[in-house]
Amino acid sequence: MMCNKKDVNNWLSEVRRVASVGRDEDVNAQFFMKSRAMTKEVMAKLLSTAFSIVKSRDTDIQNLETSLEECCCELSDVADENKRMKSECALEVVDLQRDVVRLQRELLTEKERQLSDLRATVVASVEDTVKAEFKSYSSVVQKTQQPTAAVIAPSALKSVVRSVVEEGDRSRSVMVFGLEENQDENLGDKVSELFLELNEKPKIEVSRIGSRTGKMRPVKVTVGSSVIAREILRKSKQ
């Protein structure tokens, strides 16, 4: 028998009616014993209804306890599953971090290899260019340079200025060959005069390449940008 709040209220109303009391506090065991209206038949009916109500409520409580236990078990299972997934995720994160570190190392190794290859290529190109240009220019210097000239003759300018790096290097440097070398020379002024012949007045940094051996050493000239360097090279070839 299912019991709800309405059944309980009906039972309480019946007790109040039979007992003819104004307050629920006046209903007690002494009242039931003294009340003439509370016959055995009435008492038996009320007790039977009360038993059904209590039994139904007890069943409801047991069902609630069972449901609560099942919920607790399910929550425990969920907690265990969450704990397991958390552990697995932590292991996956560690593995991913290791992969990231490994890939970073491989990337650095590859960059170092590429830089090493590029450095070797540039060095080889510079050596080949210096040798070839110095050899090809030696005859030009003999024809165009005066013994007392401070700088190289303009007619030889196209053969003097050469790039010292590969075309794709975007270098800011050019190399000048055959420029007379003196003990107390003002190298910057000499190079500036050369560039004036090309209508260029860049800000420059200059230095001789190699050890002093009595021969004219090439001059490395560094300008402000690769654009300026390419423009100087372009004009020197016209």
C-alpha positions as protocol buffer text, in pm:
chain_id: "A"
residue {
  index: 1
  type: MET
  ca { x: 0 y: 0 z: 0 }
}
residue {
  index: 2
  type: MET
  ca { x: 141 y: 331 z: -108 }
}
residue {
  index: 3
  type: CYS
  ca { x: 114 y: 620 z: 137 }
}
residue {
  index: 4
  type: ASN
  ca { x: 135 y: 988 z: 60 }
}
residue {
  index: 5
  type: LYS
  ca { x: 98 y: 1312 z: 251 }
}
residue {
  index: 6
  type: LYS
  ca { x: -276 y: 1320 z: 183 }
}
residue {
  index: 7
  type: ASP
  ca { x: -323 y: 984 z: 362 }
}
residue {
  index: 8
  type: VAL
  ca { x: -138 y: 1115 z: 665 }
}
residue {
  index: 9
  type: ASN
  ca { x: -346 y: 1433 z: 678 }
}
residue {
  index: 10
  type: ASN
  ca { x: -670 y: 1233 z: 647 }
}
residue {
  index: 11
  type: TRP
  ca { x: -568 y: 1007 z: 935 }
}
residue {
  index: 12
  type: LEU
  ca { x: -482 y: 1305 z: 1159 }
}
residue {
  index: 13
  type: SER
  ca { x: -813 y: 1471 z: 1074 }
}
residue {
  index: 14
  type: GLU
  ca { x: -1003 y: 1151 z: 1167 }
}
residue {
  index: 15
  type: VAL
  ca { x: -823 y: 1131 z: 1504 }
}
residue {
  index: 16
  type: ARG
  ca { x: -906 y: 1495 z: 1577 }
}
residue {
  index: 17
  type: ARG
  ca { x: -1271 y: 1439 z: 1482 }
}
residue {
  index: 18
  type: VAL
  ca { x: -1315 y: 1130 z: 1698 }
}
residue {
  index: 19
  type: ALA
  ca { x: -1127 y: 1287 z: 1989 }
}
residue {
  index: 20
  type: SER
  ca { x: -1306 y: 1621 z: 1959 }
}
residue {
  index: 21
  type: VAL
  ca { x: -999 y: 1815 z: 2071 }
}
residue {
  index: 22
  type: GLY
  ca { x: -894 y: 2165 z: 1978 }
}
residue {
  index: 23
  type: ARG
  ca { x: -521 y: 2116 z: 1994 }
}
residue {
  index: 24
  type: ASP
  ca { x: -298 y: 1830 z: 1878 }
}
residue {
  index: 25
  type: GLU
  ca { x: -104 y: 1864 z: 2206 }
}
residue {
  index: 26
  type: ASP
  ca { x: -411 y: 1739 z: 2400 }
}
residue {
  index: 27
  type: VAL
  ca { x: -411 y: 1407 z: 2216 }
}
residue {
  index: 28
  type: ASN
  ca { x: -222 y: 1154 z: 2434 }
}
residue {
  index: 29
  type: ALA
  ca { x: -253 y: 802 z: 2575 }
}
residue {
  index: 30
  type: GLN
  ca { x: -465 y: 918 z: 2875 }
}
residue {
  index: 31
  type: PHE
  ca { x: -708 y: 1085 z: 2638 }
}
residue {
  index: 32
  type: PHE
  ca { x: -757 y: 768 z: 2435 }
}
residue {
  index: 33
  type: MET
  ca { x: -819 y: 564 z: 2752 }
}
residue {
  index: 34
  type: LYS
  ca { x: -1079 y: 808 z: 2890 }
}
residue {
  index: 35
  type: SER
  ca { x: -1254 y: 908 z: 2568 }
}
residue {
  index: 36
  type: ARG
  ca { x: -1595 y: 741 z: 2531 }
}
residue {
  index: 37
  type: ALA
  ca { x: -1588 y: 804 z: 2156 }
}
residue {
  index: 38
  type: MET
  ca { x: -1271 y: 603 z: 2122 }
}
residue {
  index: 39
  type: THR
  ca { x: -1430 y: 257 z: 2102 }
}
residue {
  index: 40
  type: LYS
  ca { x: -1241 y: -57 z: 2024 }
}
residue {
  index: 41
  type: GLU
  ca { x: -1374 y: -55 z: 1673 }
}
residue {
  index: 42
  type: VAL
  ca { x: -1265 y: 306 z: 1616 }
}
residue {
  index: 43
  type: MET
  ca { x: -930 y: 241 z: 1783 }
}
residue {
  index: 44
  type: ALA
  ca { x: -871 y: -70 z: 1572 }
}
residue {
  index: 45
  type: LYS
  ca { x: -949 y: 124 z: 1254 }
}
residue {
  index: 46
  type: LEU
  ca { x: -717 y: 411 z: 1348 }
}
residue {
  index: 47
  type: LEU
  ca { x: -437 y: 173 z: 1449 }
}
residue {
  index: 48
  type: SER
  ca { x: -475 y: -25 z: 1127 }
}
residue {
  index: 49
  type: THR
  ca { x: -455 y: 292 z: 921 }
}
residue {
  index: 50
  type: ALA
  ca { x: -160 y: 418 z: 1128 }
}
residue {
  index: 51
  type: PHE
  ca { x: 22 y: 87 z: 1079 }
}
residue {
  index: 52
  type: SER
  ca { x: -28 y: 106 z: 703 }
}
residue {
  index: 53
  type: ILE
  ca { x: 100 y: 462 z: 700 }
}
residue {
  index: 54
  type: VAL
  ca { x: 410 y: 378 z: 909 }
}
residue {
  index: 55
  type: LYS
  ca { x: 481 y: 65 z: 706 }
}
residue {
  index: 56
  type: SER
  ca { x: 455 y: 257 z: 381 }
}
residue {
  index: 57
  type: ARG
  ca { x: 683 y: 530 z: 512 }
}
residue {
  index: 58
  type: ASP
  ca { x: 930 y: 268 z: 633 }
}
residue {
  index: 59
  type: THR
  ca { x: 929 y: 110 z: 288 }
}
residue {
  index: 60
  type: ASP
  ca { x: 989 y: 451 z: 135 }
}
residue {
  index: 61
  type: ILE
  ca { x: 1279 y: 509 z: 373 }
}
residue {
  index: 62
  type: GLN
  ca { x: 1432 y: 172 z: 286 }
}
residue {
  index: 63
  type: ASN
  ca { x: 1397 y: 245 z: -82 }
}
residue {
  index: 64
  type: LEU
  ca { x: 1563 y: 582 z: -31 }
}
residue {
  index: 65
  type: GLU
  ca { x: 1845 y: 420 z: 163 }
}
residue {
  index: 66
  type: THR
  ca { x: 1894 y: 167 z: -118 }
}
residue {
  index: 67
  type: SER
  ca { x: 1894 y: 442 z: -380 }
}
residue {
  index: 68
  type: LEU
  ca { x: 2137 y: 643 z: -169 }
}
residue {
  index: 69
  type: GLU
  ca { x: 2371 y: 345 z: -139 }
}
residue {
  index: 70
  type: GLU
  ca { x: 2353 y: 291 z: -515 }
}
residue {
  index: 71
  type: CYS
  ca { x: 2428 y: 659 z: -575 }
}
residue {
  index: 72
  type: CYS
  ca { x: 2723 y: 641 z: -337 }
}
residue {
  index: 73
  type: CYS
  ca { x: 2856 y: 337 z: -523 }
}
residue {
  index: 74
  type: GLU
  ca { x: 2815 y: 512 z: -856 }
}
residue {
  index: 75
  type: LEU
  ca { x: 2988 y: 823 z: -722 }
}
residue {
  index: 76
  type: SER
  ca { x: 3271 y: 607 z: -592 }
}
residue {
  index: 77
  type: ASP
  ca { x: 3304 y: 441 z: -932 }
}
residue {
  index: 78
  type: VAL
  ca { x: 3305 y: 782 z: -1101 }
}
residue {
  index: 79
  type: ALA
  ca { x: 3573 y: 906 z: -858 }
}
residue {
  index: 80
  type: ASP
  ca { x: 3787 y: 600 z: -928 }
}
residue {
  index: 81
  type: GLU
  ca { x: 3743 y: 646 z: -1303 }
}
residue {
  index: 82
  type: ASN
  ca { x: 3835 y: 1014 z: -1275 }
}
residue {
  index: 83
  type: LYS
  ca { x: 4143 y: 922 z: -1075 }
}
residue {
  index: 84
  type: ARG
  ca { x: 4243 y: 666 z: -1337 }
}
residue {
  index: 85
  type: MET
  ca { x: 4189 y: 911 z: -1624 }
}
residue {
  index: 86
  type: LYS
  ca { x: 4385 y: 1178 z: -1438 }
}
residue {
  index: 87
  type: SER
  ca { x: 4678 y: 940 z: -1400 }
}
residue {
  index: 88
  type: GLU
  ca { x: 4662 y: 846 z: -1769 }
}
residue {
  index: 89
  type: CYS
  ca { x: 4644 y: 1213 z: -1871 }
}
residue {
  index: 90
  type: ALA
  ca { x: 4945 y: 1293 z: -1651 }
}
residue {
  index: 91
  type: LEU
  ca { x: 5144 y: 1017 z: -1822 }
}
residue {
  index: 92
  type: GLU
  ca { x: 5036 y: 1144 z: -2166 }
}
residue {
  index: 93
  type: VAL
  ca { x: 5144 y: 1497 z: -2072 }
}
residue {
  index: 94
  type: VAL
  ca { x: 5485 y: 1367 z: -1966 }
}
residue {
  index: 95
  type: ASP
  ca { x: 5517 y: 1179 z: -2297 }
}
residue {
  index: 96
  type: LEU
  ca { x: 5417 y: 1490 z: -2494 }
}
residue {
  index: 97
  type: GLN
  ca { x: 5670 y: 1701 z: -2304 }
}
residue {
  index: 98
  type: ARG
  ca { x: 5940 y: 1448 z: -2387 }
}
residue {
  index: 99
  type: ASP
  ca { x: 5838 y: 1459 z: -2754 }
}
residue {
  index: 100
  type: VAL
  ca { x: 5856 y: 1840 z: -2751 }
}
residue {
  index: 101
  type: VAL
  ca { x: 6204 y: 1834 z: -2596 }
}
residue {
  index: 102
  type: ARG
  ca { x: 6318 y: 1573 z: -2850 }
}
residue {
  index: 103
  type: LEU
  ca { x: 6180 y: 1774 z: -3144 }
}
residue {
  index: 104
  type: GLN
  ca { x: 6344 y: 2093 z: -3013 }
}
residue {
  index: 105
  type: ARG
  ca { x: 6678 y: 1914 z: -2993 }
}
residue {
  index: 106
  type: GLU
  ca { x: 6637 y: 1777 z: -3345 }
}
residue {
  index: 107
  type: LEU
  ca { x: 6544 y: 2124 z: -3470 }
}
residue {
  index: 108
  type: LEU
  ca { x: 6851 y: 2281 z: -3307 }
}
residue {
  index: 109
  type: THR
  ca { x: 7071 y: 2007 z: -3450 }
}
residue {
  index: 110
  type: GLU
  ca { x: 6928 y: 2063 z: -3799 }
}
residue {
  index: 111
  type: LYS
  ca { x: 6975 y: 2441 z: -3770 }
}
residue {
  index: 112
  type: GLU
  ca { x: 7335 y: 2394 z: -3660 }
}
residue {
  index: 113
  type: ARG
  ca { x: 7395 y: 2161 z: -3953 }
}
residue {
  index: 114
  type: GLN
  ca { x: 7244 y: 2408 z: -4200 }
}
residue {
  index: 115
  type: LEU
  ca { x: 7447 y: 2695 z: -4054 }
}
residue {
  index: 116
  type: SER
  ca { x: 7761 y: 2486 z: -4074 }
}
residue {
  index: 117
  type: ASP
  ca { x: 7689 y: 2401 z: -4439 }
}
residue {
  index: 118
  type: LEU
  ca { x: 7613 y: 2765 z: -4518 }
}
residue {
  index: 119
  type: ARG
  ca { x: 7931 y: 2881 z: -4344 }
}
residue {
  index: 120
  type: ALA
  ca { x: 8140 y: 2631 z: -4539 }
}
residue {
  index: 121
  type: THR
  ca { x: 7972 y: 2738 z: -4864 }
}
residue {
  index: 122
  type: VAL
  ca { x: 8031 y: 3108 z: -4796 }
}
residue {
  index: 123
  type: VAL
  ca { x: 8394 y: 3052 z: -4700 }
}
residue {
  index: 124
  type: ALA
  ca { x: 8456 y: 2848 z: -5011 }
}
residue {
  index: 125
  type: SER
  ca { x: 8280 y: 3108 z: -5227 }
}
residue {
  index: 126
  type: VAL
  ca { x: 8481 y: 3392 z: -5074 }
}
residue {
  index: 127
  type: GLU
  ca { x: 8808 y: 3209 z: -5128 }
}
residue {
  index: 128
  type: ASP
  ca { x: 8723 y: 3127 z: -5490 }
}
residue {
  index: 129
  type: THR
  ca { x: 8600 y: 3480 z: -5559 }
}
residue {
  index: 130
  type: VAL
  ca { x: 8904 y: 3647 z: -5403 }
}
residue {
  index: 131
  type: LYS
  ca { x: 9145 y: 3425 z: -5592 }
}
residue {
  index: 132
  type: ALA
  ca { x: 8967 y: 3463 z: -5924 }
}
residue {
  index: 133
  type: GLU
  ca { x: 8914 y: 3839 z: -5900 }
}
residue {
  index: 134
  type: PHE
  ca { x: 9260 y: 3913 z: -5770 }
}
residue {
  index: 135
  type: LYS
  ca { x: 9414 y: 3714 z: -6054 }
}
residue {
  index: 136
  type: SER
  ca { x: 9191 y: 3867 z: -6323 }
}
residue {
  index: 137
  type: TYR
  ca { x: 9237 y: 4216 z: -6188 }
}
residue {
  index: 138
  type: SER
  ca { x: 9615 y: 4214 z: -6161 }
}
residue {
  index: 139
  type: SER
  ca { x: 9649 y: 4290 z: -6530 }
}
residue {
  index: 140
  type: VAL
  ca { x: 9395 y: 4572 z: -6510 }
}
residue {
  index: 141
  type: VAL
  ca { x: 9583 y: 4734 z: -6222 }
}
residue {
  index: 142
  type: GLN
  ca { x: 9907 y: 4732 z: -6417 }
}
residue {
  index: 143
  type: LYS
  ca { x: 9740 y: 4916 z: -6707 }
}
residue {
  index: 144
  type: THR
  ca { x: 9529 y: 5168 z: -6520 }
}
residue {
  index: 145
  type: GLN
  ca { x: 9701 y: 5252 z: -6192 }
}
residue {
  index: 146
  type: GLN
  ca { x: 9965 y: 5525 z: -6177 }
}
residue {
  index: 147
  type: PRO
  ca { x: 10254 y: 5460 z: -5939 }
}
residue {
  index: 148
  type: THR
  ca { x: 10179 y: 5767 z: -5728 }
}
residue {
  index: 149
  type: ALA
  ca { x: 9801 y: 5754 z: -5749 }
}
residue {
  index: 150
  type: ALA
  ca { x: 9620 y: 5770 z: -5417 }
}
residue {
  index: 151
  type: VAL
  ca { x: 9326 y: 5568 z: -5548 }
}
residue {
  index: 152
  type: ILE
  ca { x: 9254 y: 5341 z: -5843 }
}
residue {
  index: 153
  type: ALA
  ca { x: 9176 y: 5498 z: -6181 }
}
residue {
  index: 154
  type: PRO
  ca { x: 8800 y: 5535 z: -6265 }
}
residue {
  index: 155
  type: SER
  ca { x: 8843 y: 5340 z: -6589 }
}
residue {
  index: 156
  type: ALA
  ca { x: 8925 y: 5030 z: -6384 }
}
residue {
  index: 157
  type: LEU
  ca { x: 8640 y: 5079 z: -6138 }
}
residue {
  index: 158
  type: LYS
  ca { x: 8415 y: 4819 z: -6297 }
}
residue {
  index: 159
  type: SER
  ca { x: 8676 y: 4552 z: -6235 }
}
residue {
  index: 160
  type: VAL
  ca { x: 8761 y: 4660 z: -5880 }
}
residue {
  index: 161
  type: VAL
  ca { x: 8442 y: 4613 z: -5682 }
}
residue {
  index: 162
  type: ARG
  ca { x: 8324 y: 4255 z: -5639 }
}
residue {
  index: 163
  type: SER
  ca { x: 8083 y: 4077 z: -5405 }
}
residue {
  index: 164
  type: VAL
  ca { x: 8236 y: 3838 z: -5153 }
}
residue {
  index: 165
  type: VAL
  ca { x: 7930 y: 3629 z: -5084 }
}
residue {
  index: 166
  type: GLU
  ca { x: 7674 y: 3432 z: -5282 }
}
residue {
  index: 167
  type: GLU
  ca { x: 7390 y: 3617 z: -5450 }
}
residue {
  index: 168
  type: GLY
  ca { x: 7131 y: 3482 z: -5207 }
}
residue {
  index: 169
  type: ASP
  ca { x: 7329 y: 3581 z: -4896 }
}
residue {
  index: 170
  type: ARG
  ca { x: 7200 y: 3941 z: -4895 }
}
residue {
  index: 171
  type: SER
  ca { x: 7534 y: 4059 z: -4754 }
}
residue {
  index: 172
  type: ARG
  ca { x: 7606 y: 4416 z: -4660 }
}
residue {
  index: 173
  type: SER
  ca { x: 7971 y: 4379 z: -4762 }
}
residue {
  index: 174
  type: VAL
  ca { x: 8163 y: 4424 z: -5086 }
}
residue {
  index: 175
  type: MET
  ca { x: 8533 y: 4370 z: -5158 }
}
residue {
  index: 176
  type: VAL
  ca { x: 8762 y: 4623 z: -5325 }
}
residue {
  index: 177
  type: PHE
  ca { x: 9080 y: 4498 z: -5495 }
}
residue {
  index: 178
  type: GLY
  ca { x: 9388 y: 4680 z: -5621 }
}
residue {
  index: 179
  type: LEU
  ca { x: 9356 y: 4981 z: -5389 }
}
residue {
  index: 180
  type: GLU
  ca { x: 9705 y: 5119 z: -5317 }
}
residue {
  index: 181
  type: GLU
  ca { x: 9818 y: 5054 z: -4960 }
}
residue {
  index: 182
  type: ASN
  ca { x: 10028 y: 5308 z: -4767 }
}
residue {
  index: 183
  type: GLN
  ca { x: 10175 y: 5305 z: -4420 }
}
residue {
  index: 184
  type: ASP
  ca { x: 9962 y: 5590 z: -4283 }
}
residue {
  index: 185
  type: GLU
  ca { x: 9673 y: 5570 z: -4528 }
}
residue {
  index: 186
  type: ASN
  ca { x: 9322 y: 5701 z: -4466 }
}
residue {
  index: 187
  type: LEU
  ca { x: 9144 y: 5394 z: -4596 }
}
residue {
  index: 188
  type: GLY
  ca { x: 8795 y: 5531 z: -4546 }
}
residue {
  index: 189
  type: ASP
  ca { x: 8865 y: 5837 z: -4761 }
}
residue {
  index: 190
  type: LYS
  ca { x: 9009 y: 5623 z: -5038 }
}
residue {
  index: 191
  type: VAL
  ca { x: 8702 y: 5399 z: -5050 }
}
residue {
  index: 192
  type: SER
  ca { x: 8469 y: 5699 z: -5030 }
}
residue {
  index: 193
  type: GLU
  ca { x: 8641 y: 5852 z: -5334 }
}
residue {
  index: 194
  type: LEU
  ca { x: 8592 y: 5527 z: -5521 }
}
residue {
  index: 195
  type: PHE
  ca { x: 8221 y: 5520 z: -5442 }
}
residue {
  index: 196
  type: LEU
  ca { x: 8184 y: 5884 z: -5542 }
}
residue {
  index: 197
  type: GLU
  ca { x: 8276 y: 5772 z: -5892 }
}
residue {
  index: 198
  type: LEU
  ca { x: 7959 y: 5561 z: -5874 }
}
residue {
  index: 199
  type: ASN
  ca { x: 7756 y: 5851 z: -5733 }
}
residue {
  index: 200
  type: GLU
  ca { x: 7725 y: 5668 z: -5402 }
}
residue {
  index: 201
  type: LYS
  ca { x: 7794 y: 5822 z: -5061 }
}
residue {
  index: 202
  type: PRO
  ca { x: 7711 y: 5546 z: -4814 }
}
residue {
  index: 203
  type: LYS
  ca { x: 7820 y: 5528 z: -4453 }
}
residue {
  index: 204
  type: ILE
  ca { x: 8097 y: 5268 z: -4454 }
}
residue {
  index: 205
  type: GLU
  ca { x: 8320 y: 5055 z: -4235 }
}
residue {
  index: 206
  type: VAL
  ca { x: 8649 y: 4949 z: -4397 }
}
residue {
  index: 207
  type: SER
  ca { x: 8935 y: 4716 z: -4320 }
}
residue {
  index: 208
  type: ARG
  ca { x: 9219 y: 4542 z: -4502 }
}
residue {
  index: 209
  type: ILE
  ca { x: 9196 y: 4164 z: -4532 }
}
residue {
  index: 210
  type: GLY
  ca { x: 9498 y: 3950 z: -4447 }
}
residue {
  index: 211
  type: SER
  ca { x: 9846 y: 4017 z: -4311 }
}
residue {
  index: 212
  type: ARG
  ca { x: 10076 y: 4286 z: -4447 }
}
residue {
  index: 213
  type: THR
  ca { x: 10314 y: 4120 z: -4695 }
}
residue {
  index: 214
  type: GLY
  ca { x: 10418 y: 4409 z: -4915 }
}
residue {
  index: 215
  type: LYS
  ca { x: 10142 y: 4338 z: -5165 }
}
residue {
  index: 216
  type: MET
  ca { x: 9819 y: 4535 z: -5191 }
}
residue {
  index: 217
  type: ARG
  ca { x: 9566 y: 4365 z: -4964 }
}
residue {
  index: 218
  type: PRO
  ca { x: 9196 y: 4364 z: -5060 }
}
residue {
  index: 219
  type: VAL
  ca { x: 8963 y: 4593 z: -4868 }
}
residue {
  index: 220
  type: LYS
  ca { x: 8641 y: 4473 z: -4709 }
}
residue {
  index: 221
  type: VAL
  ca { x: 8374 y: 4745 z: -4711 }
}
residue {
  index: 222
  type: THR
  ca { x: 8056 y: 4712 z: -4504 }
}
residue {
  index: 223
  type: VAL
  ca { x: 7764 y: 4943 z: -4580 }
}
residue {
  index: 224
  type: GLY
  ca { x: 7437 y: 5011 z: -4403 }
}
residue {
  index: 225
  type: SER
  ca { x: 7220 y: 4754 z: -4581 }
}
residue {
  index: 226
  type: SER
  ca { x: 7224 y: 4482 z: -4843 }
}
residue {
  index: 227
  type: VAL
  ca { x: 7024 y: 4712 z: -5074 }
}
residue {
  index: 228
  type: ILE
  ca { x: 7310 y: 4964 z: -5080 }
}
residue {
  index: 229
  type: ALA
  ca { x: 7563 y: 4686 z: -5134 }
}
residue {
  index: 230
  type: ARG
  ca { x: 7368 y: 4547 z: -5430 }
}
residue {
  index: 231
  type: GLU
  ca { x: 7333 y: 4895 z: -5580 }
}
residue {
  index: 232
  type: ILE
  ca { x: 7710 y: 4952 z: -5559 }
}
residue {
  index: 233
  type: LEU
  ca { x: 7773 y: 4614 z: -5721 }
}
residue {
  index: 234
  type: ARG
  ca { x: 7518 y: 4689 z: -5992 }
}
residue {
  index: 235
  type: LYS
  ca { x: 7678 y: 5022 z: -6080 }
}
residue {
  index: 236
  type: SER
  ca { x: 8029 y: 4875 z: -6073 }
}
residue {
  index: 237
  type: LYS
  ca { x: 7927 y: 4631 z: -6348 }
}
residue {
  index: 238
  type: GLN
  ca { x: 7785 y: 4895 z: -6582 }
}
